[in-house]
């Protein structure tokens, strides 16, 4: 395994050098660029009346799912960015920006709460409600992070409510929950949305995008709840103890590791249906949440195999997946531009919490490339980082988020 890691790292280095950009230029952005990138993202894509984000720059307002509002599952990643901006400003003792972004963070929460039926996770209307398990679980994660940062008990209450909704299902909706007690793992959706039938272990899809976010969600909540919490006696517990969150995370991770993870290469399959072969279509965000879940379990247990898995998955992402242009790959499908913002969150954990600084040159090169190719009039980045953004180009919020999300977590060396 160690030799494989070294070979992949060598391939990564060759890719970076093959771009023609000197090593000294790989960090060619300043702290002022970081703030300009984030402000450009907000100026062009935040609906400042509602404080939710728009689908793309062609819309004046974010009305709803069908008319200008970015996808419900991507909005929490934009909230993550605001919280990261706030934390970065605090570290830099930039009181003005810290106050500004702290206020923005709360406004984004309130705006989303108003837009998405008050975070009533049992409302499954398909416009402003909740109708896919992973859409809910992404919010579980960010709400728990917000609680860690702010200590606001409303965030923790909502985070635990959303985790319960995903794991156990909803009596009001009639679904049986994402977790499969028969063979393990998490189902992606309930079918049909308005009149659910129980999921079929032998046929229905268990996607990486619900399994590994569930690990991250459980472990983030594990880090939030008190050590002395007593177990609930409810049939569908509204909360878990610290140990229960840990055990749920381990169980789902084990299923994902056995069914969706290639232990030789570090690639993550997109999904598995029934007992068939996994669908080996790789996406950056699935690599990311596997890395995140691995790190959180490693930090909680000290078990080195979790960290080894995270490194292998990161090596695959910055190596084979990024070899075309030497930067993180672009996927042009709807909403897929958000993948880099998700990757940024978990790579920051791998680099800073676990000391895996070997990824910094690649990450900074991706940032420098994407920022150099922005539309300079709007300070707006695209999702295909090796391609210049044109002044008249319609840019979606998903694609535009990647470079500022990376910048906020990987600022110039002297500002970290």
VMD Tcl script that draws the C-alpha trace (Angstrom):
set ca {
  {0.00 0.00 0.00}
  {2.82 2.41 0.85}
  {4.48 1.80 -2.53}
  {1.17 2.45 -4.32}
  {0.81 5.74 -2.47}
  {4.33 6.75 -3.53}
  {3.62 5.92 -7.16}
  {0.41 7.92 -7.15}
  {2.15 10.84 -5.52}
  {4.82 10.72 -8.22}
  {2.12 10.75 -10.89}
  {0.50 13.74 -9.23}
  {3.79 15.65 -9.20}
  {4.35 14.86 -12.86}
  {0.87 16.16 -13.64}
  {1.46 19.46 -11.82}
  {4.85 19.96 -13.50}
  {3.32 19.06 -16.85}
  {1.01 22.07 -16.73}
  {3.84 24.42 -17.62}
  {3.20 26.55 -14.56}
  {6.37 27.03 -12.49}
  {6.26 25.81 -8.91}
  {6.74 29.37 -7.66}
  {3.54 30.43 -9.44}
  {1.39 27.71 -7.92}
  {0.51 29.98 -5.01}
  {0.01 33.06 -7.19}
  {-2.98 34.54 -5.43}
  {-3.16 36.95 -2.56}
  {-5.37 37.39 0.47}
  {-7.05 40.23 -1.36}
  {-7.83 37.79 -4.18}
  {-9.49 35.46 -1.66}
  {-11.88 38.17 -0.51}
  {-12.50 39.36 -4.07}
  {-13.35 35.82 -5.16}
  {-15.83 35.33 -2.32}
  {-17.37 38.77 -2.78}
  {-17.65 38.17 -6.53}
  {-19.45 34.91 -5.88}
  {-21.92 36.59 -3.53}
  {-22.38 39.69 -5.66}
  {-23.38 37.66 -8.69}
  {-25.22 34.71 -7.17}
  {-26.67 35.56 -3.75}
  {-30.27 36.77 -3.71}
  {-29.77 39.50 -1.11}
  {-33.50 39.83 -0.49}
  {-33.96 36.19 0.51}
  {-30.37 35.23 1.40}
  {-30.43 32.04 -0.58}
  {-28.41 31.42 -3.70}
  {-29.54 31.55 -7.29}
  {-29.20 28.80 -9.86}
  {-27.12 30.97 -12.19}
  {-26.39 34.53 -13.24}
  {-29.34 34.68 -15.66}
  {-31.80 34.94 -12.77}
  {-32.49 38.15 -10.89}
  {-34.09 36.35 -7.94}
  {-34.11 32.89 -6.36}
  {-37.84 32.25 -6.39}
  {-38.11 28.48 -6.02}
  {-36.77 25.20 -7.38}
  {-38.41 25.83 -10.75}
  {-37.47 29.48 -11.03}
  {-33.98 30.53 -10.08}
  {-33.25 28.99 -6.67}
  {-30.18 26.76 -6.49}
  {-30.79 23.16 -5.46}
  {-31.87 22.57 -1.86}
  {-28.94 20.22 -1.22}
  {-26.34 22.73 -2.44}
  {-27.48 25.63 -0.28}
  {-25.74 24.23 2.85}
  {-22.41 24.21 1.01}
  {-22.84 27.93 0.41}
  {-23.57 28.35 4.12}
  {-20.36 26.43 4.84}
  {-18.51 28.98 2.72}
  {-19.92 31.87 4.75}
  {-18.89 30.20 7.99}
  {-15.43 29.51 6.57}
  {-15.12 33.16 5.54}
  {-16.12 34.22 9.06}
  {-13.57 31.87 10.64}
  {-10.82 32.99 8.27}
  {-11.50 36.65 9.04}
  {-11.39 35.87 12.77}
  {-8.01 34.14 12.41}
  {-6.66 37.15 10.51}
  {-8.05 39.55 13.18}
  {-10.06 41.25 10.44}
  {-12.85 42.50 12.70}
  {-14.87 44.20 9.96}
  {-15.06 41.13 7.75}
  {-15.57 38.81 10.70}
  {-18.62 40.82 11.73}
  {-19.87 40.95 8.13}
  {-19.58 37.22 7.52}
  {-20.91 36.25 10.92}
  {-24.02 38.27 10.08}
  {-24.18 36.72 6.60}
  {-23.95 33.23 8.07}
  {-27.02 33.83 10.19}
  {-28.85 35.48 7.30}
  {-28.22 32.46 5.10}
  {-29.61 30.15 7.77}
  {-32.71 32.31 8.25}
  {-33.19 32.65 4.50}
  {-33.06 28.92 3.96}
  {-35.33 28.28 6.92}
  {-37.92 30.59 5.39}
  {-37.51 29.08 1.92}
  {-37.55 25.41 2.91}
  {-40.73 25.08 4.99}
  {-39.08 26.00 8.28}
  {-36.86 22.90 8.07}
  {-39.89 20.66 8.47}
  {-38.20 17.51 7.21}
  {-41.54 15.67 7.04}
  {-42.82 18.05 4.34}
  {-42.08 16.23 1.08}
  {-43.43 18.72 -1.43}
  {-41.15 18.72 -4.46}
  {-40.65 22.45 -4.74}
  {-39.56 23.73 -1.32}
  {-39.66 20.48 0.66}
  {-37.62 17.35 1.28}
  {-37.90 14.36 -1.03}
  {-34.49 12.66 -1.34}
  {-32.48 11.31 1.59}
  {-29.16 12.87 0.69}
  {-30.77 16.31 0.25}
  {-31.66 16.12 3.94}
  {-28.37 14.64 5.13}
  {-26.24 17.40 3.61}
  {-28.17 19.77 5.86}
  {-27.58 17.50 8.86}
  {-23.86 18.00 8.37}
  {-23.86 21.76 7.95}
  {-26.33 22.35 10.78}
  {-24.07 20.32 13.09}
  {-21.04 22.31 11.93}
  {-22.91 25.53 12.63}
  {-23.62 24.29 16.15}
  {-19.93 23.51 16.65}
  {-19.06 27.04 15.57}
  {-21.85 29.01 17.28}
  {-23.23 26.82 20.05}
  {-26.79 27.71 18.99}
  {-29.01 24.86 20.20}
  {-31.47 25.39 17.34}
  {-28.79 24.18 14.93}
  {-28.21 21.02 16.95}
  {-31.93 20.35 17.33}
  {-32.51 20.63 13.59}
  {-29.42 18.58 12.78}
  {-30.56 15.72 14.99}
  {-34.10 15.95 13.61}
  {-32.81 15.64 10.05}
  {-30.57 12.70 10.98}
  {-33.57 10.95 12.55}
  {-35.66 11.66 9.46}
  {-33.09 10.05 7.17}
  {-32.31 7.03 9.32}
  {-35.81 6.04 10.45}
  {-38.13 7.54 7.83}
  {-41.23 9.62 8.40}
  {-44.61 8.51 9.74}
  {-46.20 11.43 7.92}
  {-44.59 10.67 4.55}
  {-44.81 6.91 4.97}
  {-41.28 5.94 3.94}
  {-39.30 3.39 5.93}
  {-36.03 5.32 6.13}
  {-32.72 5.29 4.33}
  {-31.03 2.67 6.51}
  {-31.35 -0.95 5.37}
  {-31.48 -3.18 8.48}
  {-31.33 -6.34 6.35}
  {-27.99 -5.99 4.60}
  {-26.69 -2.61 5.76}
  {-26.02 0.60 3.91}
  {-28.27 3.53 3.08}
  {-30.84 3.80 0.31}
  {-30.73 6.98 -1.75}
  {-34.47 7.70 -2.08}
  {-38.00 6.60 -1.35}
  {-40.33 5.67 -4.19}
  {-42.70 7.07 -5.24}
  {-42.19 10.42 -3.56}
  {-45.83 11.02 -2.66}
  {-46.81 7.43 -1.80}
  {-43.70 5.53 -0.73}
  {-43.24 1.79 -0.79}
  {-40.61 0.07 1.36}
  {-37.19 0.00 -0.28}
  {-36.17 -3.25 -1.94}
  {-32.87 -4.60 -0.67}
  {-32.45 -6.68 -3.84}
  {-32.93 -3.87 -6.34}
  {-32.93 -0.30 -5.05}
  {-29.92 1.97 -5.20}
  {-27.53 2.66 -2.35}
  {-25.50 5.63 -3.52}
  {-22.18 6.85 -2.19}
  {-23.76 10.31 -1.91}
  {-25.98 9.15 0.97}
  {-23.76 6.52 2.59}
  {-20.63 8.56 3.20}
  {-22.46 11.81 4.08}
  {-24.30 9.71 6.68}
  {-20.93 8.74 8.17}
  {-19.87 12.39 8.20}
  {-23.20 13.46 9.70}
  {-23.09 10.83 12.46}
  {-19.51 11.65 13.36}
  {-20.08 15.41 13.32}
  {-23.00 14.91 15.69}
  {-20.81 12.55 17.74}
  {-18.52 15.55 18.24}
  {-21.47 17.75 19.27}
  {-23.41 15.78 21.85}
  {-22.53 15.43 25.55}
  {-20.66 12.38 26.82}
  {-23.22 11.65 29.53}
  {-26.34 11.70 27.36}
  {-28.73 8.85 28.19}
  {-30.29 6.67 25.43}
  {-33.80 7.53 24.29}
  {-36.54 4.96 24.86}
  {-38.47 6.10 21.74}
  {-39.07 3.61 18.94}
  {-37.63 6.16 16.51}
  {-35.24 8.10 18.76}
  {-35.20 11.84 18.25}
  {-31.56 11.84 19.30}
  {-28.64 9.45 19.69}
  {-26.00 9.10 22.35}
  {-22.39 9.71 21.49}
  {-21.74 5.97 21.33}
  {-24.82 5.38 19.16}
  {-23.68 7.96 16.62}
  {-20.25 6.36 16.56}
  {-21.63 2.86 16.05}
  {-23.96 4.01 13.27}
  {-21.06 5.74 11.54}
  {-18.85 2.64 11.82}
  {-21.59 0.36 10.50}
  {-22.40 2.48 7.46}
  {-18.71 3.09 6.77}
  {-18.04 -0.64 6.89}
  {-20.79 -1.28 4.35}
  {-19.46 1.48 2.09}
  {-15.89 0.29 2.42}
  {-16.90 -3.24 1.44}
  {-19.24 -2.28 -1.40}
  {-18.18 1.08 -2.84}
  {-14.45 1.43 -2.16}
  {-11.66 0.04 -4.33}
  {-8.96 -0.80 -1.80}
  {-6.31 -1.02 -4.51}
  {-6.78 2.36 -6.19}
  {-8.77 4.53 -3.77}
  {-11.65 5.12 -6.19}
  {-15.22 5.34 -4.91}
  {-18.10 3.86 -6.90}
  {-21.13 6.02 -7.45}
  {-23.66 3.41 -6.37}
  {-24.68 -0.18 -5.96}
  {-28.10 -1.61 -6.82}
  {-29.11 -4.79 -5.07}
  {-26.41 -7.43 -5.08}
  {-24.87 -6.50 -8.44}
  {-21.52 -4.94 -9.19}
  {-20.97 -1.33 -8.13}
  {-21.32 1.41 -10.75}
  {-17.71 2.53 -11.12}
  {-18.46 6.08 -12.14}
  {-16.26 8.30 -10.02}
  {-17.23 11.75 -8.77}
  {-15.16 14.21 -6.76}
  {-17.82 14.67 -4.08}
  {-18.00 10.94 -3.36}
  {-14.23 10.84 -3.01}
  {-14.60 13.85 -0.70}
  {-17.18 12.46 1.72}
  {-15.33 9.15 1.92}
  {-12.22 11.13 2.87}
  {-14.23 13.14 5.42}
  {-15.88 10.12 7.02}
  {-12.52 8.35 7.19}
  {-10.84 11.30 8.90}
  {-13.60 11.77 11.47}
  {-13.50 8.08 12.37}
  {-9.71 8.16 12.54}
  {-9.75 11.14 14.89}
  {-12.37 9.51 17.12}
  {-10.85 6.02 17.26}
  {-7.16 6.38 16.44}
  {-7.51 3.47 14.01}
  {-4.84 4.10 11.35}
  {-6.65 2.22 8.61}
  {-9.20 5.04 8.36}
  {-6.44 7.57 7.69}
  {-4.79 5.23 5.17}
  {-8.12 4.99 3.34}
  {-8.46 8.78 3.29}
  {-4.99 9.21 1.84}
  {-5.58 6.55 -0.81}
  {-8.85 8.21 -1.88}
  {-7.20 11.65 -1.96}
  {-4.30 10.28 -4.02}
  {-6.74 8.89 -6.56}
  {-8.60 12.21 -6.78}
  {-5.58 14.45 -7.32}
  {-3.88 11.80 -9.48}
  {-5.87 9.77 -12.04}
  {-9.06 11.83 -11.74}
  {-7.21 15.11 -12.32}
  {-4.64 14.09 -14.89}
  {-6.33 15.75 -17.92}
  {-5.57 19.37 -16.97}
  {-3.61 18.95 -13.74}
  {-6.45 20.51 -11.75}
  {-9.63 19.16 -10.19}
  {-11.87 17.83 -12.97}
  {-15.00 19.53 -14.24}
  {-18.27 17.63 -14.63}
  {-20.81 19.50 -16.71}
  {-23.93 17.73 -15.44}
  {-26.54 19.71 -13.53}
  {-25.38 20.76 -10.04}
  {-22.08 18.88 -10.39}
  {-19.98 22.03 -10.16}
  {-20.56 21.98 -6.39}
  {-18.29 18.96 -6.06}
  {-15.13 21.05 -5.56}
  {-16.69 23.02 -2.68}
  {-17.47 19.72 -0.95}
  {-13.97 18.38 -1.67}
  {-12.42 21.54 -0.20}
  {-14.13 21.00 3.15}
  {-12.73 17.52 3.66}
  {-9.31 18.10 2.16}
  {-8.85 20.90 4.67}
  {-9.43 18.32 7.39}
  {-6.95 15.92 5.79}
  {-4.27 18.58 5.32}
  {-4.58 20.54 8.55}
  {-6.01 18.05 11.04}
  {-3.98 15.07 9.83}
  {-0.80 16.78 8.64}
  {-1.10 15.57 5.04}
  {0.44 18.68 3.52}
  {1.58 16.89 0.34}
  {-1.69 17.97 -1.30}
  {-1.12 21.70 -0.88}
  {0.80 22.25 -4.15}
  {-1.98 20.59 -6.16}
  {-4.74 22.47 -4.35}
  {-2.98 25.83 -4.71}
  {-2.27 25.14 -8.36}
  {-5.96 24.40 -8.93}
  {-6.85 27.67 -7.18}
  {-4.29 29.71 -9.13}
  {-5.45 28.23 -12.44}
  {-9.15 28.79 -11.77}
  {-8.61 32.32 -10.46}
  {-6.42 33.27 -13.43}
  {-9.23 32.14 -15.76}
  {-12.03 34.04 -13.99}
  {-14.12 36.71 -15.63}
  {-12.15 39.65 -14.27}
  {-15.00 42.13 -14.73}
  {-17.28 40.14 -12.42}
  {-14.59 38.38 -10.35}
  {-16.50 35.23 -11.17}
  {-14.94 31.81 -11.58}
  {-16.22 28.93 -13.66}
  {-16.15 25.20 -13.04}
  {-13.77 24.22 -15.83}
  {-10.73 25.73 -14.18}
  {-8.44 25.40 -17.21}
  {-10.87 27.38 -19.41}
  {-11.35 31.18 -19.31}
  {-14.79 32.45 -18.26}
  {-16.23 34.77 -20.90}
  {-17.71 38.17 -19.94}
  {-21.15 37.30 -21.34}
  {-21.19 33.72 -20.07}
  {-24.04 32.51 -17.88}
  {-22.35 30.95 -14.84}
  {-24.13 28.66 -12.41}
  {-23.61 28.96 -8.67}
  {-22.47 25.35 -8.43}
  {-19.53 25.84 -10.79}
  {-18.72 29.30 -9.46}
  {-18.41 28.04 -5.87}
  {-15.37 25.82 -6.27}
  {-12.48 28.28 -6.43}
  {-13.72 30.64 -3.67}
  {-14.52 27.61 -1.49}
  {-10.95 26.35 -1.95}
  {-9.50 29.82 -1.37}
  {-11.31 30.30 1.94}
  {-9.85 27.04 3.25}
  {-6.46 27.24 1.53}
  {-5.50 30.92 1.61}
  {-1.94 32.02 0.77}
  {0.61 30.34 2.99}
  {1.33 33.35 5.17}
  {-2.36 33.83 5.96}
  {-3.21 30.32 7.16}
}
mol new
graphics top color blue
foreach p $ca { graphics top sphere $p radius 0.5 }
foreach p [lrange $ca 0 end-1] q [lrange $ca 1 end] { graphics top cylinder $p $q radius 0.2 }
display resetview
